[in-house]
Amino acid sequence: MKKSVIHRGFTLVELLVVMTIIAILIALTLPALNAALEVARRNTCANNLTQISRAMTQHVTEQGFFPSGGWGYWWVGEPDCGYGSQQPGGWLFSILDYLEQSNVRNQGLGLDGQPRADAIRDRMKNPIPIINCPTRRTRNVYPTKDADKDKYMTQASDHSFVNLKGQNSSSIQYVKQVLECIKGDYATNAGTFGHDIAGSGLPAMVNAHSYKYKEGYTLRDYSMKYVTDSTDKTGGLNGISFLFSEVTPDEVEDGLANTYMVGEKYLNTAKYIVDNNDSNADNESAYDGADNDNQRICSGGPGQDRKDVDWTEPFGSAHKYSFNMAFCDGSVRRVNYNINTDIHRNLCNRRDGNKIEDWSAISD
């Protein structure tokens, strides 16, 4: 007679014990995993800035000055217009060649009228690597401000703009129905205070070297030399890239290692995808001219991204404790959010005579 074999399974209590142990192990390892992932994301972000910094340095080598901030947020990059204050597009557009993205820069080159505008609209939606911090968001297209309005401007037909002394409104072709665009997470250093030149409201395509703006000064000279405020009497905008700028290395009087070049910008965490058009800090294409979207100032300190707090001027990031910043000598450092505000302002001002000796005071 065969003996019966008893197959004994797990009891419910035993299963619950095993599941509890697994849950505890997950709870213990998940923070470490998240921390490791954030380290990787932060390193990727720093690498993005390293590549941007190299491209800007190459721009300086070949053009003689840091990339210009462009004309304002209604103006798009012009593939025919070269570099410097004659280029309506912003600093990112100006370094596309040095990021091996000439095909993106050249969209619309040699075209006229609506075909040109359409090609430029396609470029505004053309994502490239390295312009987004992975801690914050992925490389993608996002809704724009006033998408129902035809506000972005390009040349209608004349491709010799660099040599012009000014045009009238008939020279403008509007880029229609820009419903979405790419957005960037990095901004250049415009200095310690803003400016009062209405770059978005210029009436036509103009020559920044000859167009008389205020008190008889040209747009470029007024932007570079004659803008002052109560907190800084040295004159002009004192960063390295802003409206109509052509800042040379020699004009970085405090030294390249003592001056911010480009870094992460602060954003409201609730508006990573849609700005809702009320903060105006992240609602235009990354290729556009000078704007809070792509240049920042150091009137106050930097900050970590916060929900429902709209700060449109400072540097900052989604990282804890510090943000990444590239200096004019090409180095990339992490700067603490609790950096002394005066030191932060000194690092933004290229010519205030203050140099930083104790780097441990700003780097984590």
C-alpha positions as CSV (number, residue, x, y, z in Angstrom):
1,M,0.0,0.0,0.0
2,K,1.5,3.4,-1.1
3,K,1.8,6.1,1.5
4,S,0.1,9.3,0.5
5,V,2.3,12.4,0.0
6,I,1.3,15.5,1.7
7,H,2.0,18.7,-0.3
8,R,2.2,21.5,2.2
9,G,1.9,25.1,0.8
10,F,2.5,28.5,2.4
11,T,0.1,29.7,4.9
12,L,-1.5,33.2,4.6
13,V,0.5,34.4,7.5
14,E,3.8,33.3,5.9
15,L,2.9,35.1,2.7
16,L,2.1,38.2,4.6
17,V,5.4,38.0,6.4
18,V,7.3,37.6,3.1
19,M,5.4,40.5,1.5
20,T,6.1,42.7,4.5
21,I,9.8,41.9,4.3
22,I,9.9,42.8,0.6
23,A,8.0,46.1,1.3
24,I,10.5,47.0,4.0
25,L,13.5,46.2,1.7
26,I,11.9,48.4,-1.1
27,A,11.3,51.2,1.4
28,L,14.9,51.0,2.5
29,T,16.5,50.8,-1.0
30,L,14.2,53.3,-2.8
31,P,15.6,56.5,-1.3
32,A,19.1,55.3,-2.2
33,L,18.0,54.4,-5.7
34,N,16.3,57.8,-6.1
35,A,19.4,59.5,-4.8
36,A,21.6,57.6,-7.3
37,L,19.3,58.6,-10.1
38,E,19.3,62.2,-9.1
39,V,23.1,62.2,-9.1
40,A,23.0,60.8,-12.6
41,R,20.5,63.5,-13.7
42,R,22.6,66.3,-12.1
43,N,25.7,65.0,-13.8
44,T,23.8,64.9,-17.1
45,C,22.7,68.5,-16.5
46,A,26.3,69.6,-15.7
47,N,27.5,67.8,-18.9
48,N,24.8,69.8,-20.8
49,L,26.3,73.0,-19.5
50,T,29.8,71.8,-20.3
51,Q,28.9,71.3,-23.9
52,I,27.1,74.7,-24.0
53,S,30.1,76.3,-22.4
54,R,32.4,74.8,-25.0
55,A,30.2,76.1,-27.8
56,M,30.1,79.6,-26.3
57,T,33.9,79.5,-25.9
58,Q,34.3,78.5,-29.6
59,H,31.9,81.4,-30.5
60,V,34.2,83.8,-28.6
61,T,37.2,82.4,-30.4
62,E,35.7,82.8,-33.9
63,Q,33.6,85.9,-33.4
64,G,35.6,87.8,-30.8
65,F,32.7,88.2,-28.3
66,F,30.3,86.2,-26.3
67,P,27.0,85.2,-28.0
68,S,24.6,88.1,-28.2
69,G,21.2,88.0,-26.4
70,G,19.4,89.0,-29.5
71,W,16.6,91.5,-30.0
72,G,13.7,90.4,-27.8
73,Y,11.1,87.6,-27.4
74,W,9.1,88.4,-30.6
75,W,12.2,88.1,-32.8
76,V,13.4,84.7,-34.1
77,G,16.8,83.5,-35.2
78,E,17.8,84.7,-38.7
79,P,20.1,82.3,-40.5
80,D,21.1,85.1,-42.9
81,C,22.1,87.6,-40.2
82,G,25.4,86.3,-38.8
83,Y,26.3,87.0,-35.2
84,G,26.4,89.7,-32.6
85,S,24.0,92.7,-32.3
86,Q,22.8,92.2,-35.9
87,Q,21.3,88.8,-35.0
88,P,17.7,89.0,-33.8
89,G,17.8,85.5,-32.4
90,G,19.1,84.7,-28.9
91,W,22.3,83.2,-27.6
92,L,21.3,79.5,-28.2
93,F,20.5,80.2,-31.8
94,S,24.0,81.9,-32.2
95,I,25.8,78.8,-30.9
96,L,24.0,76.2,-33.0
97,D,26.9,76.0,-35.5
98,Y,29.2,75.2,-32.6
99,L,26.9,72.5,-31.2
100,E,27.0,70.8,-34.6
101,Q,23.4,71.8,-35.3
102,S,24.0,73.9,-38.5
103,N,21.0,72.1,-40.1
104,V,18.8,73.6,-37.4
105,R,20.2,77.1,-37.7
106,N,19.8,77.1,-41.5
107,Q,16.1,76.3,-41.5
108,G,14.6,79.1,-43.7
109,L,18.0,80.1,-45.2
110,G,17.5,81.8,-48.6
111,L,13.7,81.5,-48.5
112,D,11.2,84.3,-48.9
113,G,7.7,85.1,-47.5
114,Q,5.5,82.5,-46.0
115,P,7.8,79.5,-46.9
116,R,10.6,81.2,-44.9
117,A,8.2,81.9,-42.0
118,D,7.0,78.3,-42.1
119,A,10.5,76.9,-42.0
120,I,11.4,79.1,-39.0
121,R,8.2,77.9,-37.3
122,D,9.3,74.4,-37.8
123,R,12.7,75.2,-36.3
124,M,11.0,76.7,-33.2
125,K,9.6,73.1,-32.7
126,N,12.9,71.4,-33.5
127,P,14.3,69.9,-30.2
128,I,18.0,69.4,-29.9
129,P,20.0,67.6,-27.2
130,I,21.4,69.3,-24.1
131,I,19.0,72.2,-23.6
132,N,16.9,70.5,-20.9
133,C,17.8,69.4,-17.4
134,P,16.5,65.8,-16.9
135,T,15.6,66.5,-13.2
136,R,13.1,69.0,-14.5
137,R,11.7,67.8,-17.8
138,T,12.4,65.9,-21.0
139,R,13.3,67.3,-24.4
140,N,10.0,68.0,-26.0
141,V,7.7,70.7,-27.4
142,Y,5.4,72.8,-25.1
143,P,2.5,75.3,-25.6
144,T,3.6,78.9,-26.3
145,K,2.2,82.2,-25.1
146,D,-0.5,83.9,-27.2
147,A,-0.5,81.0,-29.7
148,D,-3.5,82.5,-31.4
149,K,-1.6,85.7,-32.3
150,D,0.9,86.2,-35.1
151,K,3.5,88.0,-33.1
152,Y,6.9,86.4,-34.0
153,M,8.7,88.3,-36.7
154,T,11.2,87.4,-39.4
155,Q,12.5,89.1,-42.6
156,A,10.1,89.1,-45.5
157,S,12.6,88.8,-48.4
158,D,15.8,90.8,-48.0
159,H,18.6,88.5,-47.0
160,S,21.3,91.2,-46.7
161,F,20.1,92.5,-43.4
162,V,23.6,92.7,-41.9
163,N,24.4,95.6,-44.3
164,L,21.1,97.5,-43.9
165,K,20.7,100.8,-42.1
166,G,17.1,100.1,-41.2
167,Q,13.9,98.9,-42.8
168,N,10.2,99.7,-42.4
169,S,7.3,97.5,-41.4
170,S,6.9,96.1,-44.9
171,S,10.2,94.2,-44.3
172,I,8.6,92.0,-41.7
173,Q,7.0,88.6,-42.3
174,Y,5.0,87.3,-39.3
175,V,5.5,83.6,-38.3
176,K,1.9,82.5,-38.0
177,Q,0.3,80.2,-35.4
178,V,3.2,79.1,-33.4
179,L,1.2,76.8,-31.1
180,E,4.1,75.0,-29.5
181,C,7.8,75.3,-29.3
182,I,10.9,73.9,-27.6
183,K,11.9,75.4,-24.2
184,G,15.3,75.5,-22.6
185,D,16.4,75.2,-18.9
186,Y,19.5,77.3,-19.2
187,A,20.0,81.1,-19.3
188,T,22.9,83.5,-19.8
189,N,24.1,86.0,-17.3
190,A,22.7,89.4,-18.2
191,G,24.1,91.1,-15.1
192,T,22.8,92.5,-11.9
193,F,19.8,94.4,-13.2
194,G,17.5,94.6,-16.2
195,H,17.1,97.1,-19.0
196,D,14.4,99.4,-20.5
197,I,14.9,98.7,-24.2
198,A,11.7,97.3,-25.6
199,G,13.3,94.6,-27.8
200,S,9.9,93.1,-28.6
201,G,8.4,96.4,-29.7
202,L,11.0,97.6,-32.2
203,P,9.0,98.7,-35.3
204,A,11.1,97.0,-37.9
205,M,14.2,95.1,-38.7
206,V,16.9,97.6,-37.8
207,N,20.7,97.9,-37.7
208,A,21.7,97.9,-34.1
209,H,24.9,99.7,-34.9
210,S,23.2,102.7,-36.7
211,Y,19.6,102.8,-35.4
212,K,19.4,105.8,-33.0
213,Y,17.4,104.7,-30.0
214,K,17.7,107.2,-27.1
215,E,19.8,110.3,-26.4
216,G,21.4,109.9,-29.8
217,Y,23.0,106.5,-29.0
218,T,22.7,103.5,-31.2
219,L,20.9,100.4,-29.9
220,R,24.2,98.6,-29.4
221,D,25.9,101.5,-27.6
222,Y,23.0,102.2,-25.4
223,S,22.7,98.6,-24.4
224,M,26.4,98.2,-23.8
225,K,27.4,101.5,-22.2
226,Y,24.6,103.8,-21.2
227,V,22.1,101.8,-19.1
228,T,22.4,102.5,-15.3
229,D,20.3,102.1,-12.2
230,S,20.6,103.1,-8.5
231,T,22.4,99.8,-7.5
232,D,25.2,100.0,-10.1
233,K,26.8,103.2,-11.4
234,T,29.4,101.6,-13.7
235,G,27.1,102.0,-16.7
236,G,25.7,99.6,-19.2
237,L,24.4,96.1,-18.7
238,N,27.1,94.3,-16.7
239,G,26.6,90.7,-17.6
240,I,28.0,88.9,-20.6
241,S,24.9,88.3,-22.9
242,F,21.9,90.5,-23.2
243,L,19.9,92.6,-25.6
244,F,22.2,93.7,-28.6
245,S,25.3,92.7,-26.7
246,E,28.8,92.1,-28.0
247,V,30.8,91.5,-24.9
248,T,34.5,90.7,-25.5
249,P,36.7,88.7,-23.1
250,D,38.7,92.0,-22.4
251,E,35.4,93.6,-21.2
252,V,35.1,90.9,-18.5
253,E,37.3,93.0,-16.3
254,D,37.0,90.9,-13.2
255,G,38.4,87.9,-15.0
256,L,36.8,85.0,-16.8
257,A,37.1,82.7,-13.7
258,N,35.2,85.2,-11.6
259,T,32.2,85.8,-13.8
260,Y,29.1,83.8,-14.5
261,M,28.5,82.9,-18.2
262,V,25.4,80.6,-18.4
263,G,23.6,78.4,-15.9
264,E,20.3,76.9,-14.8
265,K,17.3,79.1,-14.5
266,Y,14.6,79.1,-11.7
267,L,11.1,77.9,-12.6
268,N,7.7,77.4,-10.9
269,T,7.3,73.6,-10.6
270,A,3.6,73.9,-11.4
271,K,4.5,75.4,-14.8
272,Y,7.1,73.0,-16.2
273,I,4.7,72.1,-19.1
274,V,2.4,75.1,-19.4
275,D,3.3,78.6,-18.2
276,N,-0.3,79.8,-18.3
277,N,1.0,83.1,-19.7
278,D,1.1,84.8,-16.4
279,S,4.7,84.4,-15.2
280,N,6.3,85.1,-18.6
281,A,9.4,83.2,-17.5
282,D,9.1,80.1,-19.7
283,N,6.6,80.7,-22.5
284,E,8.7,81.4,-25.6
285,S,11.0,79.4,-27.9
286,A,14.5,78.7,-26.7
287,Y,15.8,80.2,-29.9
288,D,14.1,83.6,-29.5
289,G,15.9,86.9,-28.7
290,A,16.5,88.4,-25.2
291,D,13.8,87.4,-22.7
292,N,13.4,86.1,-19.1
293,D,13.1,82.7,-20.8
294,N,16.8,82.6,-21.8
295,Q,18.6,85.2,-19.8
296,R,18.6,85.9,-16.0
297,I,20.0,88.5,-13.6
298,C,21.3,88.6,-10.1
299,S,19.3,91.3,-8.4
300,G,18.8,88.8,-5.6
301,G,19.9,85.3,-4.8
302,P,19.2,82.0,-6.6
303,G,16.6,79.5,-5.6
304,Q,15.4,75.9,-5.9
305,D,12.2,75.5,-8.0
306,R,9.1,76.0,-5.9
307,K,5.4,75.4,-6.6
308,D,3.2,78.4,-7.4
309,V,6.1,80.9,-6.8
310,D,6.7,82.9,-10.0
311,W,10.2,84.4,-9.9
312,T,11.1,85.5,-13.4
313,E,14.6,86.9,-12.8
314,P,16.9,84.5,-10.8
315,F,19.0,81.6,-11.6
316,G,18.1,78.2,-9.9
317,S,17.1,74.7,-10.7
318,A,15.1,71.6,-9.7
319,H,18.1,70.1,-7.9
320,K,18.4,70.2,-4.1
321,Y,20.9,72.4,-2.4
322,S,22.6,73.9,-5.4
323,F,22.4,74.6,-9.2
324,N,24.9,74.2,-12.0
325,M,26.7,77.3,-13.4
326,A,29.3,77.7,-16.2
327,F,31.8,80.4,-15.8
328,C,33.4,82.5,-18.5
329,D,36.6,80.5,-18.3
330,G,34.6,77.4,-19.3
331,S,34.5,75.7,-15.9
332,V,31.2,74.3,-14.6
333,R,30.6,74.6,-10.8
334,R,27.7,73.9,-8.4
335,V,26.6,77.0,-6.6
336,N,24.7,76.8,-3.3
337,Y,21.3,78.3,-3.0
338,N,22.5,79.9,0.2
339,I,25.3,81.7,-1.4
340,N,25.8,85.2,0.0
341,T,23.7,87.6,-2.2
342,D,26.6,90.1,-2.5
343,I,29.0,87.4,-3.8
344,H,26.3,86.2,-6.2
345,R,25.9,89.7,-7.5
346,N,29.7,90.1,-7.8
347,L,29.8,86.9,-9.9
348,C,27.2,88.3,-12.2
349,N,28.8,91.7,-12.7
350,R,31.8,91.4,-15.1
351,R,33.4,94.7,-14.0
352,D,32.7,95.6,-10.4
353,G,36.3,94.9,-9.3
354,N,35.3,92.1,-6.9
355,K,37.1,88.7,-7.4
356,I,36.2,85.6,-5.5
357,E,39.1,84.0,-3.6
358,D,37.4,81.4,-1.4
359,W,35.6,79.1,-3.8
360,S,34.5,76.9,-0.9
361,A,32.1,79.7,-0.1
362,I,30.0,79.0,-3.2
363,S,30.7,75.4,-4.2
364,D,29.2,72.4,-2.5
